[in-house]
Amino acid sequence: MTEPLLLTDRLIKRFGGLLATDNVSIDVAHGEIHALIGPNGAGKTTLVSQLTGGLAPDSGAIRFLGRDVTRLPVHARVRLGLARSFQITSVLRDFSAIENVALAQQAHRGHSFRFLANVRRDTARTEAARRGLAAVGLEARADIPSSALSHGEQRQLEIAMALGGEPRLLLLDKPMAGMGPEESQR
């Protein structure tokens, strides 16, 4: 039996008297898809924030790729291959869809000092960004400013940006908020 991709052991997170996560133990095997289902305030986002390093658990452990990452910061977990999307869409509104994806890929690959270079001239990055947009169904909207995309399309764009880092595990926080049935299915 191989070790799970992600494993948590009795995660607890309190905010004063509020118990947000109560002894959460989960494991995710390679290639599996899981969903956290619960009402608003149930602790889903708190759990995702603990898994990605945005919030430290009060107790418990998190293992990713066989390594204890409980106390690792966000950027170290990203380098290991853990990515997430957020509840609130966060795209560069004045940039086109393809520029958003290309810049995300550039940052993930550690080339952020080339941020002044015109990404449209980098053919390899542009083609990779086009493939990312195609994966989420936005290839026809590549040159549209992200501010002109619908909310659902901006959610799709954010997923393409997260996938640009080629994560081993992608955590999506309310991924279908604002999407119609067709967008959600894709």
C-alpha positions as CSV (number, residue, x, y, z in Angstrom):
1,M,0.0,0.0,0.0
2,T,1.4,3.4,-1.0
3,E,1.3,6.4,1.3
4,P,-1.5,8.9,0.6
5,L,-0.8,12.1,-1.3
6,L,-2.3,14.1,1.6
7,L,-3.0,12.9,5.1
8,T,-4.2,14.8,8.1
9,D,-4.2,13.5,11.6
10,R,-6.6,15.0,14.2
11,L,-6.5,18.7,13.0
12,I,-7.9,21.1,15.5
13,K,-8.4,24.8,15.0
14,R,-10.1,27.1,17.5
15,F,-10.9,30.8,17.3
16,G,-11.5,31.7,20.9
17,G,-14.5,29.6,22.0
18,L,-15.4,28.5,18.4
19,L,-14.1,25.1,17.4
20,A,-13.7,25.4,13.6
21,T,-12.0,22.0,12.9
22,D,-12.5,19.2,15.4
23,N,-10.1,16.3,15.1
24,V,-10.2,16.2,11.3
25,S,-8.4,13.2,9.9
26,I,-8.5,12.6,6.1
27,D,-6.4,11.0,3.5
28,V,-6.3,11.6,-0.2
29,A,-4.7,9.0,-2.5
30,H,-3.0,9.9,-5.8
31,G,-5.7,10.5,-8.5
32,E,-8.6,10.8,-6.1
33,I,-11.2,13.5,-6.1
34,H,-12.8,14.5,-2.8
35,A,-15.4,17.1,-1.8
36,L,-16.0,18.8,1.5
37,I,-19.7,19.4,1.9
38,G,-21.3,21.4,4.7
39,P,-23.2,24.5,5.5
40,N,-21.7,28.0,5.7
41,G,-19.5,28.2,8.8
42,A,-18.8,24.5,9.0
43,G,-15.1,25.0,8.7
44,K,-14.4,24.0,5.1
45,T,-12.3,27.1,4.3
46,T,-10.6,26.9,7.6
47,L,-9.5,23.4,6.8
48,V,-8.3,24.3,3.3
49,S,-6.3,27.2,4.8
50,Q,-4.7,24.8,7.3
51,L,-3.8,22.4,4.5
52,T,-2.2,25.1,2.4
53,G,-0.4,26.8,5.3
54,G,-2.4,30.0,5.6
55,L,-3.6,29.0,9.1
56,A,-1.6,26.9,11.6
57,P,-3.6,24.2,13.3
58,D,-3.7,24.3,17.1
59,S,-2.9,20.6,17.1
60,G,-2.7,17.7,14.8
61,A,-0.5,17.0,11.8
62,I,-0.5,17.4,8.0
63,R,1.5,15.2,5.7
64,F,1.9,15.8,2.0
65,L,3.9,13.5,-0.3
66,G,5.0,11.6,2.8
67,R,6.5,14.7,4.4
68,D,5.3,16.5,7.5
69,V,4.3,20.0,6.3
70,T,2.3,21.0,9.4
71,R,4.6,24.0,10.1
72,L,5.8,24.8,6.6
73,P,4.8,28.2,5.2
74,V,2.6,28.6,2.1
75,H,5.4,29.1,-0.4
76,A,7.2,25.9,0.7
77,R,4.0,23.9,0.2
78,V,3.5,25.5,-3.2
79,R,7.0,24.4,-4.1
80,L,6.1,20.8,-3.1
81,G,3.1,20.9,-5.4
82,L,0.2,22.0,-3.3
83,A,-2.1,24.7,-4.9
84,R,-5.4,26.3,-4.1
85,S,-8.0,28.6,-5.4
86,F,-9.9,31.0,-3.1
87,Q,-13.5,31.8,-2.5
88,I,-13.1,35.3,-3.8
89,T,-11.8,35.5,-7.3
90,S,-8.4,37.1,-7.6
91,V,-7.2,37.8,-11.2
92,L,-5.4,40.8,-12.7
93,R,-8.4,42.6,-14.1
94,D,-6.5,44.8,-16.6
95,F,-4.6,41.8,-18.1
96,S,-6.0,39.5,-20.7
97,A,-6.9,35.9,-19.7
98,I,-3.8,34.6,-21.5
99,E,-1.6,37.1,-19.7
100,N,-3.0,36.1,-16.3
101,V,-2.2,32.4,-17.0
102,A,1.2,33.2,-18.5
103,L,2.2,35.3,-15.5
104,A,1.0,32.7,-13.0
105,Q,3.1,30.1,-14.9
106,Q,6.1,32.4,-14.9
107,A,5.8,32.9,-11.1
108,H,5.4,29.2,-10.4
109,R,8.5,28.4,-12.4
110,G,10.6,30.9,-10.5
111,H,11.1,33.4,-13.3
112,S,9.3,36.3,-11.6
113,F,12.3,38.6,-12.2
114,R,11.3,38.6,-15.9
115,F,8.0,40.3,-15.0
116,L,8.8,43.4,-17.1
117,A,9.3,41.3,-20.2
118,N,6.4,41.1,-22.6
119,V,4.9,37.6,-22.1
120,R,3.3,37.7,-25.5
121,R,6.8,37.4,-27.1
122,D,7.6,34.3,-25.1
123,T,6.1,31.7,-27.5
124,A,6.6,28.7,-25.3
125,R,4.9,30.4,-22.3
126,T,2.1,31.7,-24.5
127,E,1.4,28.2,-25.9
128,A,1.5,26.7,-22.5
129,A,-1.0,29.4,-21.3
130,R,-3.2,28.6,-24.3
131,R,-3.2,25.0,-23.3
132,G,-4.2,26.0,-19.8
133,L,-7.0,28.1,-21.0
134,A,-8.2,25.3,-23.3
135,A,-8.2,22.9,-20.3
136,V,-10.9,25.1,-18.6
137,G,-12.8,26.0,-21.8
138,L,-11.5,29.6,-22.2
139,E,-9.4,29.3,-25.3
140,A,-11.7,31.5,-27.3
141,R,-11.5,34.2,-24.6
142,A,-7.7,34.3,-24.4
143,D,-7.3,37.9,-25.5
144,I,-10.2,39.3,-23.5
145,P,-9.3,41.5,-20.5
146,S,-10.2,39.5,-17.4
147,S,-12.4,42.3,-16.2
148,A,-14.7,41.6,-19.2
149,L,-15.1,37.9,-18.3
150,S,-18.2,36.8,-16.4
151,H,-17.8,35.8,-12.8
152,G,-17.9,32.1,-13.8
153,E,-15.3,32.7,-16.5
154,Q,-13.1,34.4,-13.9
155,R,-13.4,31.4,-11.7
156,Q,-12.4,29.2,-14.6
157,L,-9.5,31.5,-15.3
158,E,-8.4,31.2,-11.7
159,I,-8.3,27.4,-12.0
160,A,-6.2,27.7,-15.2
161,M,-3.8,29.9,-13.3
162,A,-3.6,27.4,-10.4
163,L,-3.0,24.6,-12.8
164,G,-0.2,26.6,-14.4
165,G,2.1,25.5,-11.6
166,E,1.4,21.9,-12.4
167,P,0.4,21.0,-8.8
168,R,0.4,17.5,-7.4
169,L,-2.8,18.5,-5.5
170,L,-5.2,21.3,-6.2
171,L,-7.6,22.4,-3.5
172,L,-10.6,24.4,-4.8
173,D,-12.5,26.6,-2.3
174,K,-16.1,26.9,-3.6
175,P,-14.9,26.3,-7.1
176,M,-18.4,26.4,-8.7
177,A,-19.6,29.6,-7.1
178,G,-21.0,31.8,-9.8
179,M,-20.8,29.2,-12.5
180,G,-23.6,27.8,-14.6
181,P,-24.2,24.0,-15.1
182,E,-22.1,23.8,-18.3
183,E,-19.2,25.7,-16.7
184,S,-19.4,23.6,-13.5
185,Q,-19.4,20.3,-15.5
186,R,-16.3,21.4,-17.4
